[in-house]
Amino acid sequence: MWSFLQDTSTMGLFYNSLWLIQSVLGPKGCTHSPEDRACWKVPNGKLVEYDFTISEHTIAPDGYLTNVTIINGKFPGPTIEANWGDTILYEFRAMQYGTGWYHSHYSLQYINGAYGPVVIHGPTSTNYDHELEPLLISDWYHADAFSMFHEEITDHAHIPTGTLMNGKGVFDCDPDEDTRCTGKEVRHEIVFEPGKKHKLRLVNSGSLATYKFWMDGHNFTVVANDFVPIEPYVTDVLILGIGIFSFYCWFTDSIANMWLTQRYDVIIEANATLEYGSNFWMHATHCDDEMPVPWDTRIGIIRYNTNDKSNPYTPSASTHHPGYGCRDPDPSSLRPIVKRQVGKEVNGMCPSEYLKIGLQSWPNISDPDSVIRKWVLANRSQSVDWHDPSLMQVVSHDKVNLTEEAAPINLDYETGEWVYFVIEGNFTDINDPPRPIPRSVHPIHLHGHDFVILAQGDGEFTSDIVPNLNNPARRDRVNCPIGGYVWIAFQINNPGAWLMHCHIAWHASGGLSLQFIEQPSKIKQIVHASGLLHSHEEQCAR
């Protein structure tokens, strides 16, 4: 349920959106406390409202004035908070819980700032004492994202100017030489209570960089990946890729997407050695050591003593986890608390049907020297018609005949059956047209489902690889390694038109996506029964 308001003030267009969320106290005897994990059954809830006003302002998140899209006067936008079991009207029930983010899903728009955190509270798989605010880590540009798109399709994506944590960062500039430079350097800070365990929610809300993230002097106990609670495991570094989920709502001509990038919930015990002081750096840098970035890795500060405002001690570069690479944690370490067995595949895939990632020259695909190139997934570069979306075509026609540019894959199977897909990064068949393949990890995200990771690795996928069918890692986005593969599966149980795409915004906007049309006959039944067809038609006619 959305309302829209146009304002002709100097700030241009404002969009008011009404969020209706049910919040929950939990079933009797279930408090969702740090020590209570007995209530895995989804509870009921109550109604909470959020109003969003979206506008453009000139602010300096990293000390350099930039035009930014903000929500309710804040950047990042306000946290949407609810509890496990809530119902959100634009409507789905929060049957999963954890950490996410909402953001515009119109092309590159969220890069300019239209995003914020989402927290759905629920039980945690190990004890903690304090919960802190979510940490949103994002690469940042001083130019408008749409003004840079032409460089992506003619060369490669623009390198960001730096990294922000919760909308704060540091950019090296001189206010005497550049009027846009404010000279202010502000990093995000968090406070740890000595001896206590703190729950943190980590989100990569960026557009290009897959981050390697660590905190000096501290380890992480990982308790959830994406919206899946897992058996706790300990690490001192995390790879944070980019990603999403499939909740659509419209900011006039923009689509808001709720939830997902790659997220981790972690517990951190404040037990660091204070040999070099009580302040510690939080670091983030690009995961690929062969593609160094120019920005400072020190993006935030941990303080044990709020009276001590000095900068932390900086360890040597040898502590920056060199050689760690861009690989996700080993899937075997991501063991879901709620177990699930994987059934036999019903779709079948031969090697020619693997979903291969690459670049394709345009308009002549046989010309490797073409100035313009498109990203392709399964030999298709997706381009959709905003006025005639796939869901409307499925509902409005007896026979669905989506164009090749819409990149559809039909999944007309029975509820409960399983489909498997192999995704290969930077591989093409010998008979394919030549394609220049830049070195890149690809964070693949699926809307509408969690998927399981049957296998993930380097090199080409081969038929002798054995899938893990016994409670495998389960999430909604996964890194396809540089020059590697990932084998995923999901269960047919959610009729809809579901996007699967690389969550590097420049790649997705350049065509690296496709859509699954799941149980098309049931889509019609659901949409007609909801009574929402007319409002959809009105929206698409704008």
C-alpha positions as CSV (number, residue, x, y, z in Angstrom):
1,M,0.0,0.0,0.0
2,W,1.7,3.2,-1.2
3,S,0.9,6.8,-1.5
4,F,2.8,9.3,-3.6
5,L,3.2,13.1,-3.2
6,Q,4.8,15.4,-5.7
7,D,6.4,18.6,-4.3
8,T,7.5,21.5,-6.5
9,S,10.0,22.9,-4.1
10,T,13.6,23.4,-4.9
11,M,14.3,19.8,-3.8
12,G,12.2,18.5,-6.8
13,L,10.3,15.3,-6.4
14,F,9.4,13.8,-3.1
15,Y,7.9,10.4,-2.7
16,N,5.9,9.4,0.4
17,S,5.5,5.7,1.0
18,L,3.5,4.1,3.7
19,W,5.0,0.9,5.1
20,L,2.7,-1.3,7.1
21,I,4.5,-3.8,9.3
22,Q,3.3,-6.1,12.0
23,S,5.5,-6.3,15.0
24,V,5.6,-9.3,17.4
25,L,6.0,-10.0,21.1
26,G,6.4,-13.7,20.3
27,P,4.4,-16.7,21.5
28,K,3.8,-17.3,25.2
29,G,7.1,-18.2,26.9
30,C,9.2,-17.1,23.9
31,T,11.0,-13.8,24.4
32,H,13.6,-13.9,21.5
33,S,16.2,-13.0,24.1
34,P,20.0,-13.6,23.6
35,E,19.6,-16.8,25.7
36,D,16.3,-18.1,24.3
37,R,16.5,-20.1,21.1
38,A,13.7,-22.5,21.8
39,C,11.1,-20.8,19.6
40,W,11.9,-21.7,16.0
41,K,8.1,-21.7,15.1
42,V,7.0,-18.5,13.4
43,P,5.0,-16.3,15.8
44,N,2.2,-13.8,15.1
45,G,2.4,-10.0,15.3
46,K,0.9,-6.4,15.4
47,L,0.9,-3.4,13.0
48,V,3.6,-0.7,12.7
49,E,3.8,2.1,10.2
50,Y,6.7,3.7,8.3
51,D,6.5,6.8,6.2
52,F,9.2,7.4,3.6
53,T,10.0,10.8,2.1
54,I,12.7,10.5,-0.6
55,S,14.5,13.6,-1.8
56,E,17.9,14.8,-3.1
57,H,20.4,16.8,-1.1
58,T,24.0,17.8,-1.4
59,I,25.9,16.3,1.5
60,A,29.5,15.3,2.3
61,P,29.5,11.7,3.7
62,D,33.3,11.5,3.2
63,G,34.1,15.2,3.4
64,Y,33.4,15.8,-0.3
65,L,30.1,17.4,-1.4
66,T,28.0,15.1,-3.5
67,N,24.4,15.0,-4.7
68,V,22.8,12.2,-2.7
69,T,19.3,10.5,-2.7
70,I,18.2,10.4,0.9
71,I,15.3,8.9,2.8
72,N,13.6,10.9,5.7
73,G,16.5,13.3,5.7
74,K,19.0,10.5,6.6
75,F,21.8,8.7,4.7
76,P,21.7,5.8,4.9
77,G,17.9,5.7,5.3
78,P,16.2,4.8,8.6
79,T,16.3,1.2,9.8
80,I,13.1,-0.7,9.2
81,E,12.7,-2.9,12.3
82,A,10.3,-5.7,12.9
83,N,10.1,-9.1,14.5
84,W,10.1,-12.6,13.2
85,G,6.5,-13.5,12.3
86,D,5.5,-10.0,11.2
87,T,3.4,-9.2,8.2
88,I,4.3,-6.4,5.9
89,L,1.6,-4.9,3.7
90,Y,2.9,-4.8,0.4
91,E,2.4,-8.0,1.7
92,F,4.5,-10.9,2.9
93,R,4.9,-12.6,6.2
94,A,8.4,-12.4,7.7
95,M,8.9,-16.1,8.0
96,Q,12.6,-15.6,8.0
97,Y,14.6,-13.2,10.2
98,G,17.9,-11.6,10.3
99,T,19.6,-8.7,8.5
100,G,18.8,-7.1,5.2
101,W,18.5,-3.8,3.4
102,Y,16.0,-2.0,1.3
103,H,17.0,-0.1,-1.8
104,S,15.9,1.2,-5.1
105,H,16.1,-1.4,-7.8
106,Y,15.7,0.9,-10.8
107,S,18.9,0.5,-12.7
108,L,21.8,2.2,-10.9
109,Q,19.7,4.4,-8.6
110,Y,20.6,3.0,-5.2
111,I,24.3,3.8,-5.9
112,N,23.3,7.5,-5.3
113,G,22.1,6.7,-1.8
114,A,18.5,5.3,-1.8
115,Y,19.0,2.5,0.7
116,G,18.8,1.7,4.4
117,P,19.0,-1.3,6.8
118,V,16.2,-3.8,7.7
119,V,16.3,-5.9,10.9
120,I,13.9,-8.7,11.5
121,H,14.5,-9.8,15.1
122,G,14.5,-13.5,16.0
123,P,16.4,-16.1,18.0
124,T,20.2,-16.3,17.7
125,S,22.2,-19.5,17.7
126,T,24.6,-18.5,20.5
127,N,24.5,-16.2,23.5
128,Y,25.4,-12.5,23.5
129,D,25.0,-9.5,25.8
130,H,24.4,-6.4,23.6
131,E,23.0,-5.8,20.1
132,L,24.5,-2.9,18.2
133,E,23.2,-1.1,15.1
134,P,23.6,-2.7,11.7
135,L,26.9,-1.8,9.9
136,L,26.3,-0.9,6.2
137,I,29.5,-0.9,4.2
138,S,29.4,0.6,0.7
139,D,31.7,1.8,-2.0
140,W,31.1,5.4,-2.9
141,Y,31.3,7.7,-5.9
142,H,31.4,11.5,-6.2
143,A,29.7,11.4,-9.6
144,D,26.1,10.5,-10.4
145,A,25.9,6.8,-11.2
146,F,23.9,7.3,-14.4
147,S,26.5,9.7,-15.7
148,M,29.1,6.8,-15.5
149,F,27.1,4.0,-17.1
150,H,28.4,4.6,-20.5
151,E,31.9,3.8,-19.3
152,E,30.7,0.4,-18.1
153,I,29.4,-0.6,-21.5
154,T,32.4,0.8,-23.3
155,D,35.2,-0.3,-20.9
156,H,34.9,-1.3,-17.3
157,A,33.1,0.1,-14.3
158,H,34.3,3.2,-12.6
159,I,36.6,2.6,-9.6
160,P,34.9,4.0,-6.5
161,T,36.5,7.0,-4.7
162,G,36.3,5.3,-1.3
163,T,34.3,3.3,1.2
164,L,31.6,4.4,3.6
165,M,30.5,2.8,6.8
166,N,26.9,3.8,7.8
167,G,27.2,6.9,5.6
168,K,30.6,8.1,7.0
169,G,34.0,8.1,5.4
170,V,37.3,9.9,4.7
171,F,38.4,11.3,1.4
172,D,41.8,12.9,0.9
173,C,41.2,16.4,-0.5
174,D,42.3,20.0,0.1
175,P,39.5,22.6,0.7
176,D,41.8,25.3,-0.4
177,E,42.1,23.7,-3.8
178,D,38.6,22.2,-4.3
179,T,35.4,24.0,-3.2
180,R,33.5,20.7,-2.9
181,C,36.0,19.5,-0.2
182,T,34.8,20.3,3.3
183,G,38.0,19.1,5.1
184,K,35.9,17.1,7.6
185,E,37.0,13.5,8.3
186,V,34.5,11.4,10.2
187,R,34.6,7.6,10.6
188,H,31.8,5.6,12.0
189,E,32.5,4.5,15.6
190,I,31.1,1.7,17.8
191,V,31.6,1.1,21.5
192,F,32.4,-2.2,23.1
193,E,31.9,-3.0,26.8
194,P,35.0,-4.9,28.0
195,G,34.3,-8.6,28.7
196,K,30.9,-8.5,27.0
197,K,29.6,-10.2,23.8
198,H,28.2,-7.9,21.1
199,K,25.9,-8.8,18.2
200,L,26.7,-7.0,14.9
201,R,24.9,-7.2,11.6
202,L,27.2,-6.7,8.6
203,V,25.8,-5.6,5.2
204,N,27.6,-4.9,1.9
205,S,25.3,-2.2,0.5
206,G,27.8,-1.3,-2.3
207,S,27.6,-1.5,-6.1
208,L,31.0,-2.9,-7.2
209,A,33.4,-4.1,-4.5
210,T,33.3,-7.5,-2.9
211,Y,34.9,-6.6,0.5
212,K,37.3,-8.4,2.7
213,F,36.4,-7.2,6.2
214,W,38.2,-7.6,9.5
215,M,38.6,-5.9,12.9
216,D,42.0,-5.5,14.5
217,G,42.4,-7.6,17.6
218,H,39.1,-9.4,17.4
219,N,37.5,-12.5,15.9
220,F,34.0,-13.1,14.7
221,T,31.6,-15.8,15.7
222,V,29.3,-16.1,12.7
223,V,25.7,-17.1,13.7
224,A,23.8,-16.3,10.5
225,N,24.4,-15.9,6.8
226,D,21.8,-13.9,4.8
227,F,18.4,-14.9,6.5
228,V,19.5,-18.3,7.6
229,P,20.6,-19.0,11.2
230,I,23.6,-21.4,11.3
231,E,25.8,-23.3,13.7
232,P,28.3,-20.8,15.1
233,Y,31.8,-20.9,13.7
234,V,34.8,-18.6,14.4
235,T,36.9,-16.6,11.8
236,D,39.0,-13.5,11.8
237,V,38.0,-12.2,8.3
238,L,34.8,-12.2,6.2
239,I,34.2,-11.8,2.5
240,L,31.2,-9.6,2.0
241,G,29.7,-9.7,-1.5
242,I,26.8,-7.7,-2.9
243,G,23.2,-9.1,-3.2
244,I,19.1,-8.8,-2.7
245,F,15.6,-10.4,-2.2
246,S,12.3,-10.2,-4.0
247,F,10.0,-7.7,-2.3
248,Y,8.9,-5.1,-4.9
249,C,7.4,-1.7,-4.2
250,W,7.4,1.4,-6.3
251,F,8.9,4.8,-5.6
252,T,7.0,6.3,-8.6
253,D,9.3,5.2,-11.4
254,S,11.7,3.4,-9.0
255,I,11.4,-0.1,-7.7
256,A,12.4,-0.6,-4.0
257,N,13.9,-4.0,-3.3
258,M,13.8,-5.4,0.2
259,W,16.2,-7.1,1.5
260,L,19.3,-8.5,0.4
261,T,23.0,-8.3,-0.2
262,Q,25.3,-10.7,1.4
263,R,24.9,-10.3,5.1
264,Y,26.4,-11.9,8.2
265,D,25.2,-11.7,11.8
266,V,28.2,-12.1,14.1
267,I,29.0,-12.1,17.8
268,I,32.2,-10.3,18.9
269,E,33.6,-10.7,22.4
270,A,35.3,-7.5,23.7
271,N,38.4,-9.4,25.0
272,A,41.2,-7.7,23.0
273,T,44.7,-7.2,24.3
274,L,45.1,-3.5,25.2
275,E,48.8,-3.4,24.7
276,Y,48.6,-0.7,22.1
277,G,45.6,1.2,23.5
278,S,41.8,0.7,23.8
279,N,40.9,1.7,20.3
280,F,40.9,-0.5,17.2
281,W,40.4,-0.1,13.5
282,M,37.7,-1.8,11.4
283,H,39.0,-2.5,7.9
284,A,37.5,-3.2,4.5
285,T,39.2,-3.5,1.2
286,H,38.6,-5.2,-2.2
287,C,39.0,-8.9,-1.9
288,D,41.2,-9.4,-5.0
289,D,44.8,-8.7,-4.2
290,E,45.6,-8.6,-7.9
291,M,43.2,-5.6,-8.3
292,P,44.4,-3.1,-5.6
293,V,42.2,-0.1,-4.8
294,P,43.4,3.4,-3.9
295,W,41.3,4.0,-0.8
296,D,42.2,3.6,2.9
297,T,41.2,0.3,4.4
298,R,40.5,1.9,7.8
299,I,36.7,2.6,7.6
300,G,35.6,2.6,11.3
301,I,36.7,2.6,14.9
302,I,36.0,0.4,17.9
303,R,36.4,2.1,21.2
304,Y,36.5,0.5,24.7
305,N,36.7,3.9,26.4
306,T,34.5,6.7,25.0
307,N,36.7,9.3,26.7
308,D,39.7,8.3,24.5
309,K,39.2,10.0,21.1
310,S,42.7,9.2,19.8
311,N,43.1,7.2,16.5
312,P,43.8,3.5,17.0
313,Y,47.2,1.9,16.6
314,T,47.7,0.7,13.0
315,P,49.2,-2.8,12.6
316,S,51.5,-3.6,9.7
317,A,50.1,-4.5,6.2
318,S,51.0,-8.1,6.8
319,T,47.9,-8.3,9.1
320,H,45.6,-7.5,6.1
321,H,45.0,-11.1,5.3
322,P,46.9,-11.1,2.0
323,G,46.1,-14.0,-0.4
324,Y,42.7,-14.6,1.3
325,G,41.0,-14.0,-2.1
326,C,37.3,-13.6,-2.9
327,R,35.9,-17.0,-2.0
328,D,32.9,-17.3,0.2
329,P,33.4,-19.2,3.4
330,D,33.6,-23.0,2.7
331,P,30.0,-24.1,2.3
332,S,30.6,-26.9,4.8
333,S,31.1,-24.2,7.6
334,L,27.6,-22.7,6.9
335,R,25.5,-25.4,8.6
336,P,21.8,-24.3,8.9
337,I,20.1,-24.7,12.2
338,V,16.8,-25.7,10.6
339,K,17.9,-28.7,8.5
340,R,16.8,-29.4,5.0
341,Q,17.4,-32.3,2.7
342,V,17.6,-31.8,-1.1
343,G,15.5,-33.8,-3.4
344,K,16.3,-35.2,-6.9
345,E,16.5,-32.7,-9.7
346,V,13.6,-32.6,-12.2
347,N,15.0,-30.2,-14.8
348,G,18.3,-31.8,-15.8
349,M,21.1,-29.7,-17.4
350,C,23.7,-30.7,-20.0
351,P,26.9,-28.7,-20.3
352,S,25.5,-26.6,-23.2
353,E,22.8,-25.4,-20.8
354,Y,25.1,-24.2,-18.0
355,L,24.5,-20.6,-17.1
356,K,27.8,-19.1,-18.3
357,I,28.9,-15.5,-17.5
358,G,30.7,-13.4,-20.1
359,L,30.8,-10.3,-22.2
360,Q,29.4,-10.0,-25.7
361,S,30.2,-7.4,-28.4
362,W,27.3,-5.3,-29.6
363,P,25.8,-4.9,-32.1
364,N,28.0,-7.4,-33.9
365,I,28.7,-10.3,-31.5
366,S,31.5,-11.6,-33.7
367,D,33.5,-8.3,-33.4
368,P,35.8,-8.6,-30.3
369,D,37.0,-5.0,-30.9
370,S,33.5,-3.5,-30.7
371,V,33.3,-0.3,-28.6
372,I,30.1,-1.4,-26.8
373,R,29.8,-4.7,-24.9
374,K,27.0,-6.3,-23.0
375,W,27.1,-8.7,-20.1
376,V,25.5,-12.1,-20.8
377,L,24.3,-15.0,-18.7
378,A,23.4,-18.2,-20.5
379,N,24.1,-16.4,-23.9
380,R,21.5,-13.8,-23.2
381,S,21.8,-10.1,-22.1
382,Q,18.6,-9.2,-20.3
383,S,16.6,-6.0,-21.2
384,V,13.1,-5.6,-19.9
385,D,10.2,-3.3,-20.8
386,W,9.1,-1.4,-17.7
387,H,5.7,-0.7,-19.2
388,D,5.0,-4.4,-19.9
389,P,6.7,-6.5,-17.2
390,S,6.9,-10.2,-17.2
391,L,4.4,-10.7,-14.4
392,M,1.8,-8.7,-16.3
393,Q,2.4,-10.7,-19.5
394,V,1.9,-14.0,-17.6
395,V,-1.3,-12.8,-16.0
396,S,-2.8,-11.1,-19.1
397,H,-2.2,-13.7,-21.8
398,D,-3.3,-17.3,-22.2
399,K,0.0,-18.2,-23.7
400,V,3.2,-16.5,-22.4
401,N,5.7,-15.7,-25.1
402,L,8.4,-13.5,-23.5
403,T,11.0,-12.2,-25.8
404,E,14.6,-13.4,-25.8
405,E,15.7,-10.0,-24.4
406,A,13.6,-10.7,-21.3
407,A,15.8,-13.8,-20.7
408,P,13.1,-16.1,-19.3
409,I,13.6,-19.7,-18.1
410,N,10.3,-21.5,-17.6
411,L,9.9,-23.6,-14.5
412,D,6.5,-25.3,-14.9
413,Y,7.0,-28.0,-12.3
414,E,5.0,-29.3,-9.4
415,T,5.2,-27.8,-5.9
416,G,7.9,-29.4,-3.9
417,E,10.1,-30.5,-6.8
418,W,13.7,-29.4,-7.0
419,V,15.6,-27.7,-9.8
420,Y,19.4,-27.5,-10.2
421,F,21.5,-24.9,-12.0
422,V,25.3,-24.7,-12.7
423,I,26.7,-21.2,-13.0
424,E,30.1,-20.7,-14.5
425,G,32.2,-17.6,-14.3
426,N,34.3,-16.4,-17.2
427,F,34.0,-19.6,-19.3
428,T,32.6,-19.9,-22.8
429,D,32.3,-22.8,-25.2
430,I,34.9,-23.0,-27.9
431,N,32.3,-22.4,-30.6
432,D,31.1,-19.2,-29.0
433,P,32.0,-15.8,-30.4
434,P,35.2,-14.4,-28.8
435,R,34.6,-12.4,-25.7
436,P,36.9,-10.2,-23.6
437,I,36.5,-11.4,-20.0
438,P,37.6,-9.0,-17.3
439,R,38.8,-10.5,-14.0
440,S,35.8,-10.4,-11.6
441,V,34.0,-12.3,-8.9
442,H,30.3,-12.3,-9.6
443,P,27.9,-12.1,-6.6
444,I,24.8,-14.0,-7.8
445,H,21.5,-13.3,-6.2
446,L,18.2,-15.0,-6.6
447,H,14.8,-13.3,-5.8
448,G,11.9,-15.3,-4.3
449,H,13.9,-18.1,-2.9
450,D,16.7,-19.3,-0.7
451,F,18.9,-21.7,-2.6
452,V,21.2,-24.4,-1.4
453,I,24.8,-24.6,-2.5
454,L,25.5,-28.1,-3.9
455,A,29.1,-27.3,-4.8
456,Q,31.4,-24.3,-5.3
457,G,34.9,-24.2,-6.6
458,D,37.6,-23.0,-8.9
459,G,38.0,-24.0,-12.6
460,E,35.4,-25.5,-14.9
461,F,32.5,-27.5,-13.5
462,T,32.9,-31.3,-14.4
463,S,30.3,-34.1,-14.3
464,D,32.2,-36.0,-11.6
465,I,31.6,-33.3,-8.9
466,V,29.4,-34.8,-6.2
467,P,26.6,-32.5,-4.8
468,N,26.0,-32.1,-1.1
469,L,22.4,-33.0,-0.5
470,N,22.5,-33.4,3.3
471,N,21.6,-30.0,4.8
472,P,23.9,-28.0,2.6
473,A,24.6,-24.3,3.0
474,R,21.5,-22.2,2.3
475,R,21.4,-18.6,1.3
476,D,20.0,-16.1,-1.2
477,R,23.3,-15.0,-2.8
478,V,26.6,-16.6,-3.5
479,N,29.9,-15.6,-5.1
480,C,30.7,-17.3,-8.3
481,P,34.5,-17.4,-8.0
482,I,36.9,-15.7,-10.4
483,G,37.2,-18.4,-13.2
484,G,35.1,-20.8,-11.1
485,Y,31.7,-22.2,-10.7
486,V,28.8,-22.6,-8.3
487,W,26.1,-25.3,-8.4
488,I,22.8,-24.3,-6.7
489,A,19.3,-25.8,-6.3
490,F,16.0,-24.6,-5.0
491,Q,12.6,-26.0,-4.4
492,I,9.5,-25.1,-6.5
493,N,7.1,-23.6,-4.0
494,N,6.7,-19.8,-4.8
495,P,4.9,-19.0,-8.1
496,G,6.2,-15.8,-9.7
497,A,8.6,-14.1,-12.1
498,W,11.9,-14.2,-10.2
499,L,15.1,-12.4,-11.2
500,M,18.5,-14.0,-10.8
501,H,21.4,-11.6,-11.4
502,C,24.9,-10.5,-10.6
503,H,24.6,-7.9,-7.8
504,I,27.4,-5.8,-9.1
505,A,25.0,-3.0,-10.1
506,W,27.1,-2.2,-13.3
507,H,26.9,-5.8,-14.4
508,A,23.2,-6.2,-13.8
509,S,22.4,-3.0,-15.6
510,G,24.6,-4.2,-18.4
511,G,22.5,-7.3,-18.9
512,L,23.9,-9.9,-16.5
513,S,20.6,-11.3,-15.3
514,L,17.8,-13.7,-16.3
515,Q,14.4,-14.6,-14.8
516,F,12.7,-17.8,-13.8
517,I,8.9,-18.0,-14.6
518,E,7.8,-20.3,-11.8
519,Q,4.5,-22.2,-12.1
520,P,2.9,-19.7,-14.5
521,S,-0.6,-21.1,-14.2
522,K,-0.6,-20.5,-10.4
523,I,0.7,-16.9,-10.9
524,K,-2.6,-16.1,-12.6
525,Q,-4.6,-17.6,-9.8
526,I,-2.7,-15.7,-7.1
527,V,-2.8,-12.3,-8.8
528,H,-6.5,-12.5,-9.7
529,A,-7.4,-13.7,-6.2
530,S,-5.5,-10.8,-4.7
531,G,-7.6,-8.1,-6.5
532,L,-4.4,-6.2,-7.3
533,L,-4.4,-6.5,-11.1
534,H,-6.0,-3.1,-11.7
535,S,-3.4,-1.3,-9.5
536,H,-0.6,-3.1,-11.3
537,E,-2.0,-2.0,-14.7
538,E,-2.2,1.6,-13.5
539,Q,1.3,1.6,-12.2
540,C,2.8,0.1,-15.4
541,A,0.9,2.6,-17.5
542,R,2.8,5.6,-15.9
